[in-house]
């Protein structure tokens, strides 16, 4: 079995969204390995004393137990355009360290910055983000993501976004999309106009 990965944002010297990371981390250990004893990730991560106020990316590699914790500076990679790619059998329910299938799809991006993956006619995710569509009134995330990200889950529970089935043919009914993940918030305005989706 492949190793798993949890990615946590560190901002202002604080682990962000930690409750949702704990939830996914312990659920994955229970469902894949039968480990019922939960761990609290904040107790397993040693932040550097001089971490300061910059943004860092904490990567936790694990299986039954934590294998390695890495903390590195983070800078957002700007995405302006997306290429639609199709894969009707891709599966990524758990956040695996192995991204070989996603990487193969990413190679189809052509001149665009990233990909939007369509599975069985439905919008899922980009290569590294969940998607939130805006029609000017509501913020809607596809109900068919490859991976239910922690930021997506937080925004759903707070009622900031709603989920619905979004067909490939309906993409251009929306004005723009926001990309979100553990490192990227809605307020970062990481947005792409739908006329930049090819």
C-alpha positions as CSV (number, residue, x, y, z in Angstrom):
1,X,0.0,0.0,0.0
2,X,1.2,3.5,-0.8
3,X,2.2,5.9,2.0
4,X,-0.3,8.7,2.9
5,X,0.3,12.4,3.1
6,X,-1.2,15.2,5.2
7,X,-0.4,18.8,4.2
8,X,-0.9,21.5,6.8
9,X,-0.5,25.2,6.5
10,X,1.5,27.1,9.1
11,X,0.7,30.8,9.2
12,X,1.8,33.2,11.9
13,X,3.5,30.3,13.7
14,X,0.2,28.4,14.0
15,X,-1.0,25.1,12.5
16,X,-4.1,26.0,10.4
17,X,-7.3,24.0,10.2
18,X,-5.8,21.4,12.5
19,X,-9.1,19.8,13.6
20,X,-10.0,18.9,10.1
21,X,-6.5,17.5,9.4
22,X,-6.8,15.4,12.6
23,X,-10.1,14.1,11.4
24,X,-8.9,13.0,8.0
25,X,-5.6,11.7,9.3
26,X,-7.3,9.5,11.9
27,X,-10.1,8.4,9.6
28,X,-7.6,7.3,7.0
29,X,-5.6,5.3,9.6
30,X,-8.8,3.7,10.8
31,X,-10.3,2.8,7.4
32,X,-7.0,1.6,5.8
33,X,-5.1,0.1,8.8
34,X,-7.7,-0.5,11.4
35,X,-6.0,1.9,13.9
36,X,-8.6,3.0,16.4
37,X,-6.3,5.0,18.7
38,X,-6.4,8.6,17.4
39,X,-3.4,10.9,17.3
40,X,-3.5,14.7,17.6
41,X,-1.2,16.0,15.0
42,X,-0.4,19.2,16.9
43,X,1.3,17.0,19.5
44,X,3.4,15.2,16.8
45,X,4.7,18.3,15.1
46,X,7.7,20.2,16.4
47,X,7.7,23.7,15.0
48,X,11.1,25.4,14.6
49,X,11.8,28.0,17.3
50,X,12.6,30.7,14.7
51,X,9.6,30.0,12.4
52,X,8.5,33.6,12.5
53,X,5.4,34.9,10.7
54,X,6.0,33.6,7.1
55,X,3.9,30.8,5.6
56,X,5.2,27.3,5.7
57,X,4.0,23.9,4.4
58,X,4.1,21.0,6.8
59,X,4.1,17.6,5.1
60,X,3.3,14.6,7.3
61,X,4.1,11.2,5.6
62,X,2.5,8.3,7.4
63,X,1.0,4.8,7.2
64,X,-0.1,3.2,10.5
65,X,2.2,5.7,12.2
66,X,3.9,8.9,11.2
67,X,7.0,8.2,9.2
68,X,8.4,11.7,8.6
69,X,7.4,15.4,9.2
70,X,8.8,18.0,6.8
71,X,8.4,21.8,7.2
72,X,9.4,24.1,4.3
73,X,8.7,27.7,3.2
74,X,5.7,28.0,1.0
75,X,4.9,30.3,-1.9
76,X,1.6,30.2,-4.0
77,X,2.1,29.0,-7.6
78,X,-0.2,31.2,-9.7
79,X,-2.6,29.4,-12.0
80,X,-4.2,31.5,-14.7
81,X,-5.5,28.8,-17.2
82,X,-6.8,25.3,-17.0
83,X,-6.9,22.4,-19.6
84,X,-9.9,20.0,-19.4
85,X,-8.8,16.4,-19.3
86,X,-10.9,13.3,-19.0
87,X,-10.3,10.1,-16.9
88,X,-13.3,7.9,-16.1
89,X,-11.5,5.5,-13.8
90,X,-9.3,7.7,-11.7
91,X,-9.5,7.1,-7.9
92,X,-7.9,9.3,-5.2
93,X,-10.2,9.0,-2.2
94,X,-7.3,9.0,0.2
95,X,-4.4,11.5,0.1
96,X,-1.7,9.3,-1.1
97,X,1.9,10.4,-1.4
98,X,2.0,8.6,-4.8
99,X,0.5,10.9,-7.4
100,X,1.6,9.0,-10.5
101,X,-1.9,8.9,-12.0
102,X,-2.4,12.7,-11.4
103,X,1.0,13.5,-12.8
104,X,0.3,11.6,-16.0
105,X,-2.9,13.6,-16.4
106,X,-1.0,16.8,-15.7
107,X,1.3,16.1,-18.6
108,X,-1.8,16.7,-20.9
109,X,-2.0,20.4,-19.8
110,X,-0.4,21.6,-23.0
111,X,0.2,25.4,-22.8
112,X,-2.1,25.8,-19.8
113,X,-1.0,26.1,-16.2
114,X,-2.9,23.2,-14.8
115,X,-5.7,20.7,-15.5
116,X,-9.4,20.3,-14.6
117,X,-10.2,16.6,-14.3
118,X,-13.5,15.4,-15.7
119,X,-14.7,11.9,-14.7
120,X,-17.7,10.3,-16.3
121,X,-18.9,13.8,-17.5
122,X,-18.6,15.4,-14.0
123,X,-16.1,18.0,-12.7
124,X,-13.8,16.7,-10.0
125,X,-10.6,18.7,-9.1
126,X,-7.5,20.2,-10.6
127,X,-4.2,18.4,-10.1
128,X,-3.7,19.8,-6.6
129,X,-6.8,21.8,-5.7
130,X,-10.5,21.5,-5.0
131,X,-12.7,23.7,-7.2
132,X,-15.3,26.3,-6.2
133,X,-17.5,27.7,-8.9
134,X,-19.1,31.2,-8.7
135,X,-22.2,32.3,-10.6
136,X,-22.0,35.7,-9.0
137,X,-24.4,34.8,-6.2
138,X,-23.4,31.4,-4.8
139,X,-20.2,29.5,-4.3
140,X,-20.6,25.9,-5.4
141,X,-18.1,23.0,-5.2
142,X,-18.5,19.8,-7.2
143,X,-20.1,17.0,-5.2
144,X,-17.8,14.6,-7.1
145,X,-14.3,15.6,-6.0
146,X,-11.4,13.1,-6.3
147,X,-10.3,14.1,-2.7
148,X,-12.5,15.8,-0.1
149,X,-10.0,18.4,1.0
150,X,-9.8,19.8,4.5
151,X,-10.4,23.4,3.4
152,X,-13.4,22.3,1.3
153,X,-14.8,20.4,4.3
154,X,-14.4,23.5,6.6
155,X,-16.1,25.8,4.1
156,X,-19.0,23.4,3.6
157,X,-19.6,23.0,7.3
158,X,-19.4,26.8,7.8
159,X,-22.0,27.2,5.0
160,X,-19.7,29.4,3.0
161,X,-19.9,27.0,0.0
162,X,-22.4,24.4,-1.0
163,X,-21.9,21.3,-3.1
164,X,-23.7,20.2,-6.2
165,X,-23.2,18.0,-9.2
166,X,-21.5,20.0,-11.9
167,X,-21.4,18.6,-15.4
168,X,-18.6,19.2,-17.9
169,X,-21.2,20.8,-20.2
170,X,-22.2,23.3,-17.5
171,X,-18.8,24.8,-16.7
172,X,-19.3,27.9,-18.8
173,X,-22.6,28.8,-17.1
174,X,-20.4,30.0,-14.3
175,X,-18.3,33.2,-14.3
176,X,-15.2,32.0,-12.5
177,X,-13.7,29.3,-10.4
178,X,-11.7,29.5,-7.2
179,X,-9.0,27.0,-6.4
180,X,-8.7,25.9,-2.7
181,X,-6.6,23.5,-0.8
182,X,-4.9,23.3,2.6
183,X,-2.5,26.0,1.6
184,X,-4.9,28.3,-0.4
185,X,-7.9,30.0,1.1
186,X,-10.9,31.5,-0.7
187,X,-9.8,35.0,0.5
188,X,-6.5,34.5,-1.4
189,X,-8.6,35.1,-4.5
190,X,-6.9,32.3,-6.4
191,X,-9.5,32.6,-9.2
192,X,-9.7,31.8,-12.9
193,X,-12.3,33.1,-15.3
194,X,-14.1,30.3,-17.0
195,X,-13.1,31.7,-20.4
196,X,-9.6,30.6,-19.4
197,X,-10.7,26.9,-19.2
198,X,-9.9,25.1,-22.5
